[in-house]
Amino acid sequence: MRIQQSIRTKLEQAYAPLRLEIEDQSARHAGHAGAHPEGESHFHVALVSATFAGKSRPERHRMIHKTLADELADRVHALSLTLLAPGEDPRT
């Protein structure tokens, strides 16, 4: 399974997102440390989920890092996150 699809599947199952966007930004980092020639090493995730209500930004990040521990340990070098609860995102 491709890394981006694995990330999507895990986040959908764990957080029932109202909005989920995953952008592979690997091409921007070609030649940098941790970049893989085949891509899928640098991602940005924007996720809106009721699960984040009442949680601090560090708590939200820890939750995602725990969910994606396998991907972060193996293939993903960098993961930027925008994690919001409903009402914090004007698009939901």
C-alpha positions in Angstrom: 0.0 0.0 0.0 1.3 3.5 -0.8 2.2 5.6 2.2 -0.3 8.4 1.4 -3.1 5.8 1.2 -2.0 4.2 4.5 -2.0 7.6 6.2 -5.5 8.4 4.8 -6.9 5.0 5.9 -5.5 5.2 9.4 -6.7 8.8 9.9 -10.2 8.1 8.5 -10.6 5.1 10.8 -9.2 6.8 13.9 -10.7 10.3 13.7 -13.9 10.2 11.5 -12.8 13.5 9.9 -15.1 16.2 8.7 -12.3 17.3 6.4 -9.1 15.5 5.5 -6.5 16.7 3.1 -3.2 15.0 2.6 -0.6 16.7 0.4 2.6 14.9 -0.6 5.2 17.7 -0.5 8.2 15.4 -1.2 9.0 17.0 -4.5 9.8 20.3 -2.6 12.4 18.5 -0.6 14.2 16.6 -3.3 17.9 16.3 -2.4 17.3 17.2 1.3 18.0 14.9 4.2 15.3 12.2 4.5 14.0 12.7 1.0 13.4 9.5 -1.0 13.9 9.5 -4.7 10.5 7.8 -5.2 8.7 10.4 -3.0 6.3 10.0 -0.2 8.6 11.2 2.5 7.2 14.7 3.3 3.5 15.3 3.9 1.2 18.0 5.1 -2.1 16.8 6.7 -5.1 19.1 7.4 -7.6 17.3 9.5 -10.9 18.5 11.2 -12.3 16.1 13.7 -14.6 16.3 16.8 -12.0 14.1 18.5 -9.8 17.2 18.9 -12.4 19.2 20.8 -11.0 20.3 24.1 -7.5 19.0 23.2 -4.4 21.3 23.1 -2.2 21.6 20.0 0.5 19.3 21.5 -2.1 16.7 22.5 -3.5 16.7 19.0 0.0 16.3 17.5 0.8 13.4 19.9 -2.5 11.7 18.9 -1.6 11.8 15.2 2.0 10.8 15.8 0.8 7.7 17.7 -1.7 6.8 15.0 1.0 7.1 12.3 3.9 5.7 14.3 4.7 3.0 11.7 4.8 5.4 8.9 6.9 7.9 10.9 9.4 5.2 12.0 9.9 3.9 8.4 9.2 6.1 5.5 7.9 9.5 6.5 10.7 12.0 7.2 8.5 15.1 7.8 4.9 15.6 8.7 3.4 19.0 9.1 -0.1 19.1 10.7 -3.1 21.4 10.8 -5.4 19.8 13.3 -8.7 21.5 14.1 -11.9 20.8 16.0 -15.3 21.6 14.4 -15.9 25.3 14.7 -12.2 26.1 14.4 -12.2 25.7 10.7 -14.3 28.1 8.6 -14.5 25.5 5.8 -16.6 23.0 7.9 
